[in-house]
Amino acid sequence: MWQRTASISSLIANIYRDEKKRRKPYSHEDFNPIQMPGEPKKKTKKPTQTWQEQKQIIELYNVGLGGLDNRGKEV
């Protein structure tokens, strides 16, 4: 089912693709969220984060969701 949806999605994306911004055409693999048995997995390079960056992100989420900002205060 996803193969058909991914093929149609890649067709539509290629119709509206700006060749100056993206020279490589889209493939159905770009739109298929499910790995089919026997197909090689796509290698993606994941960016690494330090624990300090992760802590900062969690602190921002906490404040954004209405939590208390206790940074710099003695507990």
VEXDREN-2710 file (C-alpha; in Angstrom, 1 decimal):
% VEXDREN-2710
k/r/px/py/pz
1/MET/0.0/0.0/0.0
2/TRP/2.8/2.4/0.9
3/GLN/4.6/1.7/-2.4
4/ARG/1.7/3.1/-4.4
5/THR/1.3/6.1/-2.1
6/ALA/5.1/6.8/-2.2
7/SER/5.2/6.5/-6.0
8/ILE/2.3/9.0/-6.4
9/SER/3.8/11.4/-3.9
10/SER/7.2/11.3/-5.7
11/LEU/5.5/12.0/-9.0
12/ILE/3.7/15.0/-7.6
13/ALA/6.8/16.3/-5.9
14/ASN/8.8/15.9/-9.1
15/ILE/6.2/17.9/-11.1
16/TYR/6.6/20.9/-8.7
17/ARG/10.3/20.4/-8.0
18/ASP/12.5/23.5/-8.5
19/GLU/15.4/22.1/-10.5
20/LYS/17.6/25.0/-9.4
21/LYS/17.1/24.2/-5.7
22/ARG/17.0/20.4/-6.0
23/ARG/18.8/18.9/-9.0
24/LYS/18.2/15.3/-8.0
25/PRO/14.7/14.1/-8.6
26/TYR/12.7/12.6/-5.8
27/SER/12.3/8.8/-5.7
28/HIS/9.5/6.7/-4.1
29/GLU/12.0/5.8/-1.3
30/ASP/11.9/9.4/-0.2
31/PHE/8.2/9.1/0.7
32/ASN/7.9/5.5/1.9
33/PRO/8.0/5.5/5.7
34/ILE/8.1/1.7/5.9
35/GLN/11.2/-0.4/5.2
36/MET/10.3/-3.2/2.9
37/PRO/11.9/-6.6/3.6
38/GLY/15.0/-7.3/1.5
39/GLU/15.6/-3.6/0.7
40/PRO/18.8/-2.0/1.9
41/LYS/18.3/0.6/4.6
42/LYS/19.0/4.2/3.7
43/LYS/22.1/5.5/5.4
44/THR/21.3/8.8/7.1
45/LYS/23.9/10.8/8.9
46/LYS/22.3/11.9/12.2
47/PRO/23.6/15.0/13.8
48/THR/25.1/14.5/17.2
49/GLN/24.2/16.7/20.2
50/THR/26.2/17.2/23.4
51/TRP/24.5/16.7/26.7
52/GLN/24.7/20.4/27.2
53/GLU/22.6/21.1/24.1
54/GLN/20.1/18.4/25.0
55/LYS/19.8/19.9/28.5
56/GLN/19.2/23.4/27.0
57/ILE/16.5/22.0/24.7
58/ILE/14.7/20.3/27.7
59/GLU/14.9/23.6/29.7
60/LEU/13.3/25.5/26.8
61/TYR/10.5/22.9/26.5
62/ASN/9.9/23.1/30.2
63/VAL/9.5/26.9/30.2
64/GLY/7.5/26.8/27.0
65/LEU/5.0/24.3/28.5
66/GLY/4.5/26.4/31.6
67/GLY/7.0/24.8/33.9
68/LEU/9.1/26.8/36.4
69/ASP/12.5/28.2/35.4
70/ASN/14.7/27.2/38.3
71/ARG/18.1/27.7/36.5
72/GLY/20.6/29.5/38.7
73/LYS/18.5/29.1/41.9
74/GLU/19.5/27.0/44.9
75/VAL/17.2/24.1/45.5
END
